[in-house]
Amino acid sequence: MSNQEKETAQTSVPEGFTLTMALLDCLPVLFFSISAAILAYRFASHLFRFGIFLVILAGALKAGWKFVIALQHKDIPLLSRQMRYLMPAGFLFMCIALLIQHNEWSMTAVIQHIIRIPALFFFLASAFGILVLIQLARSQDSHDARANWKEQCINAFTQLCILLGILL
């Protein structure tokens, strides 16, 4: 495939992106937002909350990309490409906050919560889901509708498991 063909393929409107897919893409963002709100309430750090904001923004913009494709049949690449920058930056800010303010939370308390049954089962399921998502991100085309369905179902399940693990 020539460079021009690659550019055309990357900027063309992906096929098969439906309103239902866009709505499904909102579930992981919703589940993460609830989980993050609980954690932000428990760990009062502006830097941590800023990181959460960036992660939620990245997810919302990616979901918005699918809505634009489904409803307007336009591809706005910035809405999908931003995720590779905003999301890692958000998680980096969250980790930095945890390191800087390590005296304001207890690793022992976190581990005790994680290994408590039934939370442990949900955290193990979410860890498996994250590993699968990493593999899919490396091997699948983000413009392929079938790959997106698979990824979003796994992502929704993973974020729901994290939320349930936090709540239990």
C-alpha positions, -999 to +999 in steps of 0.1 A: +000+000+000+014+034-010+017+063+014-012+081-004-034+050+000-024+048+037-033+084+043-066+080+025-075+049+045-066+067+077-087+098+070-117+081+054-149+077+075-148+043+092-177+020+081-200+003+106-197+028+134-233+031+147-251+051+173-254+019+194-216+016+193-211+052+203-235+047+233-217+015+243-184+036+242-199+058+269-202+030+294-165+026+302-163+064+306-193+064+330-179+035+350-144+050+353-159+084+362-179+069+391-148+049+403-126+080+399-151+101+419-150+077+447-112+076+448-110+114+444-133+117+474-110+094+494-078+110+483-081+147+483-053+158+458-057+184+431-030+167+410-047+133+413-081+150+404-064+167+374-052+133+362-087+119+366-100+148+346-076+141+317-085+104+316-122+112+316-118+139+289-098+114+267-125+088+270-153+113+264-136+127+233-131+092+220-168+084+225-176+118+209-155+107+179-178+077+175-209+099+178-196+122+151-190+093+128-223+076+135-244+108+133-225+131+109-206+105+089-174+126+094-141+116+108-124+141+130-091+124+137-081+147+166-110+132+186-096+097+184-059+104+183-059+127+214-064+096+235-029+083+231-017+115+247-043+126+272-050+093+288-014+084+296-008+119+308-038+116+331-026+084+346+009+098+350-005+128+370-024+104+391+007+083+398+028+113+405+002+125+430+002+092+448+040+093+450+043+129+461+015+125+487+024+090+498+019+099+534-018+108+528-029+072+519-021+038+531-007+011+508-016-015+534-052-004+535-054-005+496-039-040+495-063-052+523-092-039+503-080-054+470-075-089+485-108-090+504-134-113+489-155-106+467-135-074+457-105-097+448-125-115+421-135-082+405-100-068+406-086-101+391-112-099+363-103-063+356-066-071+355-073-098+329-095-073+310-067-047+309-042-073+296-067-082+268-072-045+260-035-040+258-032-069+233-061-056+213-046-021+211-014-035+197-030-058+172-063-042+160-072-014+137-090+014+156-111+022+124-125-014+122-160-015+136-158-052+146-126-046+165-142-016+182-172-037+193-149-063+208-127-037+225-156-017+240-174-047+254-142-058+271-135-022+283-171-018+297-167-051+315-133-042+328-144-008+341-175-023+357-153-048+375-130-021+388-161-001+400-176-031+417-142-039+433-140-004+447-175-005+460-172-039+477 
